[in-house]
Amino acid sequence: QVQVVESGGGLVQAGGSLRLSCLISGSTYRPSAVGWYRQAPGKQRELVAELRTAGGTEYADSVKGRVAISRDNANSVYLQIDSLKPEDSAVYYCNTRGVLIDGGLTGVEYWGKGTLVTVSS
């Protein structure tokens, strides 16, 4: 079974920073992309940043200039958030899509359970 585990959330003052981590495990799983999403109460889940294993990144306009997605390897991805604002408060989810190499199954997708970020004014 593929597991996606987020960590690094917490309570931070506005203007502070956080570094979120996403660890993906699964011996037969090969991610093609890893993304960070967030969902605040009463809001739709939205993409924050995405990193493609082969290269390339994407950022939401609302966080552009304040966030950076990076990786140690294809299975360890981070989201650095600077200059946090109260409106950044949300549950942040790690998402990955890729391939199960055993059967060559493409288009698989997995979500973590989320990590809560709360930004106080």
Backbone as XML, in Angstrom:
<?xml version="1.0"?>
<chain id="A" units="angstrom">
  <residue number="1" name="GLN">
    <atom name="N" x="0.836" y="-1.178" z="0.000"/>
    <atom name="CA" x="0.000" y="0.000" z="0.000"/>
    <atom name="C" x="0.882" y="1.243" z="0.000"/>
  </residue>
  <residue number="2" name="VAL">
    <atom name="N" x="0.513" y="2.211" z="-0.799"/>
    <atom name="CA" x="1.223" y="3.470" z="-0.855"/>
    <atom name="C" x="0.739" y="4.357" z="0.278"/>
  </residue>
  <residue number="3" name="GLN">
    <atom name="N" x="1.678" y="4.959" z="0.981"/>
    <atom name="CA" x="1.350" y="5.861" z="2.068"/>
    <atom name="C" x="1.896" y="7.248" z="1.796"/>
  </residue>
  <residue number="4" name="VAL">
    <atom name="N" x="1.100" y="8.245" z="2.125"/>
    <atom name="CA" x="1.484" y="9.642" z="2.003"/>
    <atom name="C" x="1.301" y="10.273" z="3.373"/>
  </residue>
  <residue number="5" name="VAL">
    <atom name="N" x="2.363" y="10.807" z="3.928"/>
    <atom name="CA" x="2.329" y="11.347" z="5.284"/>
    <atom name="C" x="2.879" y="12.757" z="5.278"/>
  </residue>
  <residue number="6" name="GLU">
    <atom name="N" x="2.060" y="13.707" z="5.737"/>
    <atom name="CA" x="2.476" y="15.096" z="5.865"/>
    <atom name="C" x="2.880" y="15.397" z="7.306"/>
  </residue>
  <residue number="7" name="SER">
    <atom name="N" x="3.729" y="16.381" z="7.453"/>
    <atom name="CA" x="4.108" y="16.865" z="8.770"/>
    <atom name="C" x="4.579" y="18.306" z="8.651"/>
  </residue>
  <residue number="8" name="GLY">
    <atom name="N" x="4.706" y="18.972" z="9.782"/>
    <atom name="CA" x="5.262" y="20.310" z="9.813"/>
    <atom name="C" x="4.276" y="21.422" z="10.075"/>
  </residue>
  <residue number="9" name="GLY">
    <atom name="N" x="2.992" y="21.111" z="10.127"/>
    <atom name="CA" x="2.010" y="22.138" z="10.409"/>
    <atom name="C" x="2.059" y="22.578" z="11.859"/>
  </residue>
  <residue number="10" name="GLY">
    <atom name="N" x="1.346" y="23.648" z="12.142"/>
    <atom name="CA" x="1.310" y="24.165" z="13.492"/>
    <atom name="C" x="0.707" y="25.543" z="13.546"/>
  </residue>
  <residue number="11" name="LEU">
    <atom name="N" x="0.846" y="26.164" z="14.709"/>
    <atom name="CA" x="0.345" y="27.514" z="14.946"/>
    <atom name="C" x="1.495" y="28.496" z="14.814"/>
  </residue>
  <residue number="12" name="VAL">
    <atom name="N" x="1.330" y="29.469" z="13.927"/>
    <atom name="CA" x="2.383" y="30.430" z="13.631"/>
    <atom name="C" x="1.788" y="31.831" z="13.562"/>
  </residue>
  <residue number="13" name="GLN">
    <atom name="N" x="2.559" y="32.806" z="14.000"/>
    <atom name="CA" x="2.144" y="34.191" z="13.865"/>
    <atom name="C" x="2.227" y="34.650" z="12.421"/>
  </residue>
  <residue number="14" name="ALA">
    <atom name="N" x="1.357" y="35.572" z="12.054"/>
    <atom name="CA" x="1.444" y="36.183" z="10.738"/>
    <atom name="C" x="2.838" y="36.751" z="10.522"/>
  </residue>
  <residue number="15" name="GLY">
    <atom name="N" x="3.360" y="36.528" z="9.332"/>
    <atom name="CA" x="4.709" y="36.947" z="9.011"/>
    <atom name="C" x="5.749" y="35.879" z="9.240"/>
  </residue>
  <residue number="16" name="GLY">
    <atom name="N" x="5.376" y="34.823" z="9.916"/>
    <atom name="CA" x="6.296" y="33.733" z="10.177"/>
    <atom name="C" x="6.401" y="32.779" z="9.016"/>
  </residue>
  <residue number="17" name="SER">
    <atom name="N" x="7.115" y="31.688" z="9.251"/>
    <atom name="CA" x="7.378" y="30.708" z="8.204"/>
    <atom name="C" x="7.143" y="29.300" z="8.707"/>
  </residue>
  <residue number="18" name="LEU">
    <atom name="N" x="6.841" y="28.423" z="7.783"/>
    <atom name="CA" x="6.707" y="27.002" z="8.064"/>
    <atom name="C" x="7.318" y="26.206" z="6.923"/>
  </residue>
  <residue number="19" name="ARG">
    <atom name="N" x="7.782" y="25.024" z="7.254"/>
    <atom name="CA" x="8.271" y="24.089" z="6.261"/>
    <atom name="C" x="7.502" y="22.782" z="6.433"/>
  </residue>
  <residue number="20" name="LEU">
    <atom name="N" x="6.680" y="22.477" z="5.459"/>
    <atom name="CA" x="5.884" y="21.269" z="5.478"/>
    <atom name="C" x="6.618" y="20.158" z="4.735"/>
  </residue>
  <residue number="21" name="SER">
    <atom name="N" x="6.446" y="18.938" z="5.223"/>
    <atom name="CA" x="7.106" y="17.792" z="4.622"/>
    <atom name="C" x="6.083" y="16.773" z="4.163"/>
  </residue>
  <residue number="22" name="CYS">
    <atom name="N" x="6.378" y="16.132" z="3.054"/>
    <atom name="CA" x="5.560" y="15.053" z="2.529"/>
    <atom name="C" x="6.462" y="13.867" z="2.236"/>
  </residue>
  <residue number="23" name="LEU">
    <atom name="N" x="6.204" y="12.759" z="2.906"/>
    <atom name="CA" x="6.964" y="11.540" z="2.701"/>
    <atom name="C" x="6.064" y="10.497" z="2.069"/>
  </residue>
  <residue number="24" name="ILE">
    <atom name="N" x="6.486" y="9.988" z="0.949"/>
    <atom name="CA" x="5.725" y="8.995" z="0.197"/>
    <atom name="C" x="6.464" y="7.672" z="0.262"/>
  </residue>
  <residue number="25" name="SER">
    <atom name="N" x="5.759" y="6.614" z="0.633"/>
    <atom name="CA" x="6.361" y="5.294" z="0.715"/>
    <atom name="C" x="5.545" y="4.289" z="-0.091"/>
  </residue>
  <residue number="26" name="GLY">
    <atom name="N" x="6.243" y="3.308" z="-0.613"/>
    <atom name="CA" x="5.622" y="2.274" z="-1.437"/>
    <atom name="C" x="6.648" y="1.725" z="-2.397"/>
  </residue>
  <residue number="27" name="SER">
    <atom name="N" x="7.008" y="0.471" z="-2.226"/>
    <atom name="CA" x="8.136" y="-0.091" z="-2.957"/>
    <atom name="C" x="7.908" y="-0.151" z="-4.465"/>
  </residue>
  <residue number="28" name="THR">
    <atom name="N" x="6.661" y="-0.252" z="-4.887"/>
    <atom name="CA" x="6.378" y="-0.350" z="-6.316"/>
    <atom name="C" x="5.824" y="0.940" z="-6.905"/>
  </residue>
  <residue number="29" name="TYR">
    <atom name="N" x="5.790" y="2.012" z="-6.118"/>
    <atom name="CA" x="5.232" y="3.264" z="-6.583"/>
    <atom name="C" x="6.319" y="4.209" z="-7.052"/>
  </residue>
  <residue number="30" name="ARG">
    <atom name="N" x="6.067" y="4.807" z="-8.206"/>
    <atom name="CA" x="6.972" y="5.804" z="-8.762"/>
    <atom name="C" x="6.167" y="7.060" z="-9.070"/>
  </residue>
  <residue number="31" name="PRO">
    <atom name="N" x="6.357" y="8.100" z="-8.275"/>
    <atom name="CA" x="5.578" y="9.314" z="-8.521"/>
    <atom name="C" x="6.048" y="10.060" z="-9.766"/>
  </residue>
  <residue number="32" name="SER">
    <atom name="N" x="5.101" y="10.610" z="-10.473"/>
    <atom name="CA" x="5.417" y="11.506" z="-11.566"/>
    <atom name="C" x="5.226" y="12.964" z="-11.168"/>
  </residue>
  <residue number="33" name="ALA">
    <atom name="N" x="4.436" y="13.186" z="-10.114"/>
    <atom name="CA" x="4.210" y="14.533" z="-9.626"/>
    <atom name="C" x="3.792" y="14.480" z="-8.170"/>
  </residue>
  <residue number="34" name="VAL">
    <atom name="N" x="4.165" y="15.495" z="-7.433"/>
    <atom name="CA" x="3.740" y="15.669" z="-6.053"/>
    <atom name="C" x="3.252" y="17.100" z="-5.890"/>
  </residue>
  <residue number="35" name="GLY">
    <atom name="N" x="2.096" y="17.249" z="-5.293"/>
    <atom name="CA" x="1.533" y="18.577" z="-5.114"/>
    <atom name="C" x="1.055" y="18.808" z="-3.696"/>
  </residue>
  <residue number="36" name="TRP">
    <atom name="N" x="1.054" y="20.068" z="-3.321"/>
    <atom name="CA" x="0.480" y="20.494" z="-2.058"/>
    <atom name="C" x="-0.825" y="21.228" z="-2.329"/>
  </residue>
  <residue number="37" name="TYR">
    <atom name="N" x="-1.868" y="20.818" z="-1.648"/>
    <atom name="CA" x="-3.175" y="21.451" z="-1.717"/>
    <atom name="C" x="-3.557" y="21.936" z="-0.332"/>
  </residue>
  <residue number="38" name="ARG">
    <atom name="N" x="-4.517" y="22.839" z="-0.280"/>
    <atom name="CA" x="-5.017" y="23.278" z="1.012"/>
    <atom name="C" x="-6.516" y="23.474" z="0.949"/>
  </residue>
  <residue number="39" name="GLN">
    <atom name="N" x="-7.147" y="23.312" z="2.095"/>
    <atom name="CA" x="-8.580" y="23.498" z="2.190"/>
    <atom name="C" x="-8.917" y="24.159" z="3.518"/>
  </residue>
  <residue number="40" name="ALA">
    <atom name="N" x="-9.527" y="25.315" z="3.427"/>
    <atom name="CA" x="-10.002" y="26.035" z="4.595"/>
    <atom name="C" x="-11.490" y="25.755" z="4.779"/>
  </residue>
  <residue number="41" name="PRO">
    <atom name="N" x="-12.010" y="25.913" z="5.995"/>
    <atom name="CA" x="-13.434" y="25.674" z="6.219"/>
    <atom name="C" x="-14.300" y="26.497" z="5.285"/>
  </residue>
  <residue number="42" name="GLY">
    <atom name="N" x="-15.257" y="25.843" z="4.657"/>
    <atom name="CA" x="-16.159" y="26.517" z="3.742"/>
    <atom name="C" x="-15.577" y="26.830" z="2.384"/>
  </residue>
  <residue number="43" name="LYS">
    <atom name="N" x="-14.368" y="26.388" z="2.134"/>
    <atom name="CA" x="-13.702" y="26.668" z="0.868"/>
    <atom name="C" x="-13.414" y="25.375" z="0.112"/>
  </residue>
  <residue number="44" name="GLN">
    <atom name="N" x="-13.226" y="25.511" z="-1.184"/>
    <atom name="CA" x="-12.827" y="24.384" z="-2.002"/>
    <atom name="C" x="-11.346" y="24.090" z="-1.806"/>
  </residue>
  <residue number="45" name="ARG">
    <atom name="N" x="-11.000" y="22.826" z="-1.969"/>
    <atom name="CA" x="-9.596" y="22.476" z="-1.936"/>
    <atom name="C" x="-8.902" y="23.062" z="-3.163"/>
  </residue>
  <residue number="46" name="GLU">
    <atom name="N" x="-7.755" y="23.676" z="-2.946"/>
    <atom name="CA" x="-7.059" y="24.339" z="-4.029"/>
    <atom name="C" x="-5.592" y="23.937" z="-4.069"/>
  </residue>
  <residue number="47" name="LEU">
    <atom name="N" x="-5.057" y="23.967" z="-5.249"/>
    <atom name="CA" x="-3.642" y="23.690" z="-5.439"/>
    <atom name="C" x="-2.808" y="24.848" z="-4.920"/>
  </residue>
  <residue number="48" name="VAL">
    <atom name="N" x="-1.783" y="24.536" z="-4.145"/>
    <atom name="CA" x="-0.826" y="25.526" z="-3.681"/>
    <atom name="C" x="0.436" y="25.482" z="-4.525"/>
  </residue>
  <residue number="49" name="ALA">
    <atom name="N" x="0.986" y="24.301" z="-4.686"/>
    <atom name="CA" x="2.210" y="24.134" z="-5.463"/>
    <atom name="C" x="2.316" y="22.695" z="-5.924"/>
  </residue>
  <residue number="50" name="GLU">
    <atom name="N" x="2.970" y="22.503" z="-7.041"/>
    <atom name="CA" x="3.176" y="21.172" z="-7.586"/>
    <atom name="C" x="4.579" y="21.052" z="-8.129"/>
  </residue>
  <residue number="51" name="LEU">
    <atom name="N" x="5.169" y="19.891" z="-7.929"/>
    <atom name="CA" x="6.491" y="19.593" z="-8.453"/>
    <atom name="C" x="6.417" y="18.312" z="-9.267"/>
  </residue>
  <residue number="52" name="ARG">
    <atom name="N" x="6.912" y="18.374" z="-10.465"/>
    <atom name="CA" x="6.968" y="17.201" z="-11.327"/>
    <atom name="C" x="8.319" y="16.526" z="-11.176"/>
  </residue>
  <residue number="53" name="THR">
    <atom name="N" x="8.281" y="15.211" z="-11.022"/>
    <atom name="CA" x="9.505" y="14.464" z="-10.788"/>
    <atom name="C" x="10.524" y="14.694" z="-11.892"/>
  </residue>
  <residue number="54" name="ALA">
    <atom name="N" x="10.052" y="14.799" z="-13.123"/>
    <atom name="CA" x="10.944" y="15.033" z="-14.250"/>
    <atom name="C" x="11.429" y="16.475" z="-14.330"/>
  </residue>
  <residue number="55" name="GLY">
    <atom name="N" x="10.855" y="17.351" z="-13.518"/>
    <atom name="CA" x="11.237" y="18.745" z="-13.517"/>
    <atom name="C" x="10.060" y="19.650" z="-13.789"/>
  </residue>
  <residue number="56" name="GLY">
    <atom name="N" x="10.110" y="20.825" z="-13.203"/>
    <atom name="CA" x="9.054" y="21.798" z="-13.384"/>
    <atom name="C" x="8.227" y="21.978" z="-12.131"/>
  </residue>
  <residue number="57" name="THR">
    <atom name="N" x="7.783" y="23.192" z="-11.900"/>
    <atom name="CA" x="6.962" y="23.525" z="-10.746"/>
    <atom name="C" x="5.810" y="24.414" z="-11.170"/>
  </residue>
  <residue number="58" name="GLU">
    <atom name="N" x="4.786" y="24.444" z="-10.327"/>
    <atom name="CA" x="3.635" y="25.305" z="-10.532"/>
    <atom name="C" x="3.197" y="25.850" z="-9.187"/>
  </residue>
  <residue number="59" name="TYR">
    <atom name="N" x="2.842" y="27.132" z="-9.147"/>
    <atom name="CA" x="2.395" y="27.770" z="-7.919"/>
    <atom name="C" x="1.084" y="28.492" z="-8.138"/>
  </residue>
  <residue number="60" name="ALA">
    <atom name="N" x="0.263" y="28.502" z="-7.106"/>
    <atom name="CA" x="-0.948" y="29.293" z="-7.149"/>
    <atom name="C" x="-0.594" y="30.774" z="-7.078"/>
  </residue>
  <residue number="61" name="ASP">
    <atom name="N" x="-1.384" y="31.597" z="-7.764"/>
    <atom name="CA" x="-1.124" y="33.027" z="-7.754"/>
    <atom name="C" x="-1.169" y="33.614" z="-6.340"/>
  </residue>
  <residue number="62" name="SER">
    <atom name="N" x="-2.010" y="33.054" z="-5.491"/>
    <atom name="CA" x="-2.186" y="33.589" z="-4.151"/>
    <atom name="C" x="-0.961" y="33.425" z="-3.261"/>
  </residue>
  <residue number="63" name="VAL">
    <atom name="N" x="-0.071" y="32.506" z="-3.612"/>
    <atom name="CA" x="1.100" y="32.254" z="-2.785"/>
    <atom name="C" x="2.400" y="32.499" z="-3.517"/>
  </residue>
  <residue number="64" name="LYS">
    <atom name="N" x="2.316" y="32.852" z="-4.772"/>
    <atom name="CA" x="3.515" y="33.047" z="-5.575"/>
    <atom name="C" x="4.408" y="34.113" z="-4.949"/>
  </residue>
  <residue number="65" name="GLY">
    <atom name="N" x="5.673" y="33.779" z="-4.818"/>
    <atom name="CA" x="6.620" y="34.675" z="-4.181"/>
    <atom name="C" x="6.809" y="34.411" z="-2.708"/>
  </residue>
  <residue number="66" name="ARG">
    <atom name="N" x="5.923" y="33.639" z="-2.102"/>
    <atom name="CA" x="6.006" y="33.333" z="-0.679"/>
    <atom name="C" x="6.245" y="31.858" z="-0.401"/>
  </residue>
  <residue number="67" name="VAL">
    <atom name="N" x="6.137" y="31.024" z="-1.418"/>
    <atom name="CA" x="6.282" y="29.585" z="-1.219"/>
    <atom name="C" x="7.318" y="29.026" z="-2.172"/>
  </residue>
  <residue number="68" name="ALA">
    <atom name="N" x="7.864" y="27.891" z="-1.776"/>
    <atom name="CA" x="8.803" y="27.167" z="-2.620"/>
    <atom name="C" x="8.633" y="25.679" z="-2.366"/>
  </residue>
  <residue number="69" name="ILE">
    <atom name="N" x="8.458" y="24.932" z="-3.424"/>
    <atom name="CA" x="8.371" y="23.487" z="-3.318"/>
    <atom name="C" x="9.705" y="22.897" z="-3.749"/>
  </residue>
  <residue number="70" name="SER">
    <atom name="N" x="10.145" y="21.888" z="-3.027"/>
    <atom name="CA" x="11.439" y="21.283" z="-3.304"/>
    <atom name="C" x="11.398" y="19.812" z="-2.924"/>
  </residue>
  <residue number="71" name="ARG">
    <atom name="N" x="12.463" y="19.111" z="-3.232"/>
    <atom name="CA" x="12.514" y="17.686" z="-2.924"/>
    <atom name="C" x="13.930" y="17.244" z="-2.610"/>
  </residue>
  <residue number="72" name="ASP">
    <atom name="N" x="14.044" y="16.233" z="-1.765"/>
    <atom name="CA" x="15.298" y="15.518" z="-1.599"/>
    <atom name="C" x="15.410" y="14.421" z="-2.649"/>
  </residue>
  <residue number="73" name="ASN">
    <atom name="N" x="14.292" y="13.809" z="-2.951"/>
    <atom name="CA" x="14.169" y="12.790" z="-3.978"/>
    <atom name="C" x="12.700" y="12.740" z="-4.381"/>
  </residue>
  <residue number="74" name="ALA">
    <atom name="N" x="12.352" y="11.790" z="-5.212"/>
    <atom name="CA" x="10.983" y="11.723" z="-5.717"/>
    <atom name="C" x="9.964" y="11.419" z="-4.639"/>
  </residue>
  <residue number="75" name="ASN">
    <atom name="N" x="10.412" y="10.896" z="-3.511"/>
    <atom name="CA" x="9.504" y="10.478" z="-2.453"/>
    <atom name="C" x="9.553" y="11.366" z="-1.212"/>
  </residue>
  <residue number="76" name="SER">
    <atom name="N" x="10.291" y="12.434" z="-1.265"/>
    <atom name="CA" x="10.420" y="13.341" z="-0.135"/>
    <atom name="C" x="10.333" y="14.768" z="-0.651"/>
  </residue>
  <residue number="77" name="VAL">
    <atom name="N" x="9.206" y="15.416" z="-0.394"/>
    <atom name="CA" x="8.916" y="16.729" z="-0.955"/>
    <atom name="C" x="8.565" y="17.699" z="0.165"/>
  </residue>
  <residue number="78" name="TYR">
    <atom name="N" x="8.968" y="18.954" z="-0.014"/>
    <atom name="CA" x="8.788" y="19.961" z="1.011"/>
    <atom name="C" x="8.085" y="21.186" z="0.445"/>
  </residue>
  <residue number="79" name="LEU">
    <atom name="N" x="7.390" y="21.884" z="1.317"/>
    <atom name="CA" x="6.781" y="23.155" z="0.962"/>
    <atom name="C" x="7.201" y="24.190" z="1.994"/>
  </residue>
  <residue number="80" name="GLN">
    <atom name="N" x="7.996" y="25.143" z="1.571"/>
    <atom name="CA" x="8.397" y="26.258" z="2.413"/>
    <atom name="C" x="7.427" y="27.397" z="2.201"/>
  </residue>
  <residue number="81" name="ILE">
    <atom name="N" x="6.842" y="27.891" z="3.277"/>
    <atom name="CA" x="5.913" y="29.007" z="3.210"/>
    <atom name="C" x="6.456" y="30.134" z="4.066"/>
  </residue>
  <residue number="82" name="ASP">
    <atom name="N" x="6.678" y="31.276" z="3.448"/>
    <atom name="CA" x="7.169" y="32.455" z="4.143"/>
    <atom name="C" x="6.083" y="33.529" z="4.175"/>
  </residue>
  <residue number="83" name="SER">
    <atom name="N" x="6.282" y="34.506" z="5.041"/>
    <atom name="CA" x="5.351" y="35.633" z="5.158"/>
    <atom name="C" x="3.913" y="35.156" z="5.272"/>
  </residue>
  <residue number="84" name="LEU">
    <atom name="N" x="3.692" y="34.252" z="6.192"/>
    <atom name="CA" x="2.371" y="33.664" z="6.349"/>
    <atom name="C" x="1.325" y="34.711" z="6.704"/>
  </residue>
  <residue number="85" name="LYS">
    <atom name="N" x="0.149" y="34.536" z="6.141"/>
    <atom name="CA" x="-0.987" y="35.400" z="6.379"/>
    <atom name="C" x="-2.110" y="34.596" z="7.013"/>
  </residue>
  <residue number="86" name="PRO">
    <atom name="N" x="-3.000" y="35.248" z="7.756"/>
    <atom name="CA" x="-4.127" y="34.509" z="8.331"/>
    <atom name="C" x="-4.924" y="33.735" z="7.294"/>
  </residue>
  <residue number="87" name="GLU">
    <atom name="N" x="-5.035" y="34.253" z="6.091"/>
    <atom name="CA" x="-5.773" y="33.560" z="5.054"/>
    <atom name="C" x="-5.078" y="32.305" z="4.544"/>
  </residue>
  <residue number="88" name="ASP">
    <atom name="N" x="-3.841" y="32.081" z="4.974"/>
    <atom name="CA" x="-3.155" y="30.836" z="4.661"/>
    <atom name="C" x="-3.600" y="29.697" z="5.568"/>
  </residue>
  <residue number="89" name="SER">
    <atom name="N" x="-4.337" y="29.998" z="6.611"/>
    <atom name="CA" x="-4.790" y="28.969" z="7.539"/>
    <atom name="C" x="-5.662" y="27.954" z="6.819"/>
  </residue>
  <residue number="90" name="ALA">
    <atom name="N" x="-5.297" y="26.691" z="6.932"/>
    <atom name="CA" x="-6.011" y="25.625" z="6.249"/>
    <atom name="C" x="-5.376" y="24.297" z="6.617"/>
  </residue>
  <residue number="91" name="VAL">
    <atom name="N" x="-6.049" y="23.235" z="6.245"/>
    <atom name="CA" x="-5.424" y="21.923" z="6.267"/>
    <atom name="C" x="-4.687" y="21.752" z="4.949"/>
  </residue>
  <residue number="92" name="TYR">
    <atom name="N" x="-3.420" y="21.445" z="5.036"/>
    <atom name="CA" x="-2.593" y="21.273" z="3.853"/>
    <atom name="C" x="-2.418" y="19.786" z="3.574"/>
  </residue>
  <residue number="93" name="TYR">
    <atom name="N" x="-2.712" y="19.400" z="2.342"/>
    <atom name="CA" x="-2.663" y="18.009" z="1.931"/>
    <atom name="C" x="-1.578" y="17.790" z="0.889"/>
  </residue>
  <residue number="94" name="CYS">
    <atom name="N" x="-0.931" y="16.669" z="0.999"/>
    <atom name="CA" x="0.018" y="16.242" z="-0.022"/>
    <atom name="C" x="-0.669" y="15.256" z="-0.950"/>
  </residue>
  <residue number="95" name="ASN">
    <atom name="N" x="-0.489" y="15.462" z="-2.225"/>
    <atom name="CA" x="-1.074" y="14.609" z="-3.250"/>
    <atom name="C" x="0.010" y="14.142" z="-4.200"/>
  </residue>
  <residue number="96" name="THR">
    <atom name="N" x="-0.105" y="12.908" z="-4.640"/>
    <atom name="CA" x="0.840" y="12.413" z="-5.624"/>
    <atom name="C" x="0.120" y="11.575" z="-6.668"/>
  </residue>
  <residue number="97" name="ARG">
    <atom name="N" x="0.595" y="11.647" z="-7.864"/>
    <atom name="CA" x="0.132" y="10.780" z="-8.940"/>
    <atom name="C" x="1.345" y="10.166" z="-9.611"/>
  </residue>
  <residue number="98" name="GLY">
    <atom name="N" x="1.175" y="8.949" z="-10.087"/>
    <atom name="CA" x="2.308" y="8.279" z="-10.690"/>
    <atom name="C" x="1.956" y="6.911" z="-11.220"/>
  </residue>
  <residue number="99" name="VAL">
    <atom name="N" x="2.894" y="5.980" z="-11.048"/>
    <atom name="CA" x="2.813" y="4.658" z="-11.660"/>
    <atom name="C" x="3.119" y="3.584" z="-10.632"/>
  </residue>
  <residue number="100" name="LEU">
    <atom name="N" x="2.383" y="2.504" z="-10.678"/>
    <atom name="CA" x="2.722" y="1.291" z="-9.949"/>
    <atom name="C" x="3.477" y="0.391" z="-10.906"/>
  </residue>
  <residue number="101" name="ILE">
    <atom name="N" x="4.749" y="0.190" z="-10.649"/>
    <atom name="CA" x="5.609" y="-0.450" z="-11.639"/>
    <atom name="C" x="5.390" y="-1.952" z="-11.760"/>
  </residue>
  <residue number="102" name="ASP">
    <atom name="N" x="4.816" y="-2.580" z="-10.757"/>
    <atom name="CA" x="4.610" y="-4.026" z="-10.802"/>
    <atom name="C" x="3.753" y="-4.419" z="-12.003"/>
  </residue>
  <residue number="103" name="GLY">
    <atom name="N" x="2.628" y="-3.759" z="-12.160"/>
    <atom name="CA" x="1.742" y="-4.028" z="-13.278"/>
    <atom name="C" x="1.756" y="-2.956" z="-14.341"/>
  </residue>
  <residue number="104" name="GLY">
    <atom name="N" x="2.636" y="-1.980" z="-14.179"/>
    <atom name="CA" x="2.684" y="-0.877" z="-15.120"/>
    <atom name="C" x="1.418" y="-0.040" z="-15.128"/>
  </residue>
  <residue number="105" name="LEU">
    <atom name="N" x="0.745" y="0.012" z="-13.988"/>
    <atom name="CA" x="-0.503" y="0.760" z="-13.888"/>
    <atom name="C" x="-0.213" y="2.238" z="-13.742"/>
  </residue>
  <residue number="106" name="THR">
    <atom name="N" x="-0.697" y="3.012" z="-14.676"/>
    <atom name="CA" x="-0.501" y="4.454" z="-14.664"/>
    <atom name="C" x="-1.737" y="5.161" z="-14.151"/>
  </residue>
  <residue number="107" name="GLY">
    <atom name="N" x="-1.568" y="6.428" z="-13.844"/>
    <atom name="CA" x="-2.692" y="7.237" z="-13.434"/>
    <atom name="C" x="-3.183" y="7.006" z="-12.023"/>
  </residue>
  <residue number="108" name="VAL">
    <atom name="N" x="-2.384" y="6.372" z="-11.178"/>
    <atom name="CA" x="-2.788" y="6.197" z="-9.794"/>
    <atom name="C" x="-2.574" y="7.497" z="-9.039"/>
  </residue>
  <residue number="109" name="GLU">
    <atom name="N" x="-3.345" y="7.691" z="-7.989"/>
    <atom name="CA" x="-3.308" y="8.925" z="-7.212"/>
    <atom name="C" x="-3.521" y="8.620" z="-5.741"/>
  </residue>
  <residue number="110" name="TYR">
    <atom name="N" x="-2.782" y="9.323" z="-4.883"/>
    <atom name="CA" x="-2.873" y="9.119" z="-3.451"/>
    <atom name="C" x="-2.848" y="10.452" z="-2.732"/>
  </residue>
  <residue number="111" name="TRP">
    <atom name="N" x="-3.569" y="10.492" z="-1.617"/>
    <atom name="CA" x="-3.641" y="11.680" z="-0.767"/>
    <atom name="C" x="-3.197" y="11.354" z="0.648"/>
  </residue>
  <residue number="112" name="GLY">
    <atom name="N" x="-2.555" y="12.306" z="1.277"/>
    <atom name="CA" x="-2.299" y="12.207" z="2.695"/>
    <atom name="C" x="-3.497" y="12.669" z="3.488"/>
  </residue>
  <residue number="113" name="LYS">
    <atom name="N" x="-3.410" y="12.550" z="4.797"/>
    <atom name="CA" x="-4.508" y="12.943" z="5.674"/>
    <atom name="C" x="-4.476" y="14.416" z="6.049"/>
  </residue>
  <residue number="114" name="GLY">
    <atom name="N" x="-3.408" y="15.095" z="5.734"/>
    <atom name="CA" x="-3.325" y="16.527" z="5.937"/>
    <atom name="C" x="-2.584" y="16.923" z="7.194"/>
  </residue>
  <residue number="115" name="THR">
    <atom name="N" x="-2.090" y="18.144" z="7.191"/>
    <atom name="CA" x="-1.479" y="18.757" z="8.359"/>
    <atom name="C" x="-2.040" y="20.168" z="8.503"/>
  </residue>
  <residue number="116" name="LEU">
    <atom name="N" x="-2.422" y="20.522" z="9.711"/>
    <atom name="CA" x="-3.129" y="21.776" z="9.952"/>
    <atom name="C" x="-2.149" y="22.926" z="10.141"/>
  </residue>
  <residue number="117" name="VAL">
    <atom name="N" x="-2.387" y="23.986" z="9.388"/>
    <atom name="CA" x="-1.636" y="25.229" z="9.528"/>
    <atom name="C" x="-2.590" y="26.306" z="10.018"/>
  </residue>
  <residue number="118" name="THR">
    <atom name="N" x="-2.260" y="26.923" z="11.132"/>
    <atom name="CA" x="-3.060" y="28.012" z="11.678"/>
    <atom name="C" x="-2.173" y="29.237" z="11.841"/>
  </residue>
  <residue number="119" name="VAL">
    <atom name="N" x="-2.570" y="30.321" z="11.208"/>
    <atom name="CA" x="-1.802" y="31.554" z="11.241"/>
    <atom name="C" x="-2.589" y="32.582" z="12.042"/>
  </residue>
  <residue number="120" name="SER">
    <atom name="N" x="-2.015" y="33.050" z="13.118"/>
    <atom name="CA" x="-2.670" y="34.026" z="13.972"/>
    <atom name="C" x="-2.280" y="35.434" z="13.549"/>
  </residue>
  <residue number="121" name="SER">
    <atom name="N" x="-3.197" y="36.370" z="13.752"/>
    <atom name="CA" x="-2.949" y="37.756" z="13.392"/>
    <atom name="C" x="-2.177" y="38.471" z="14.473"/>
  </residue>
</chain>
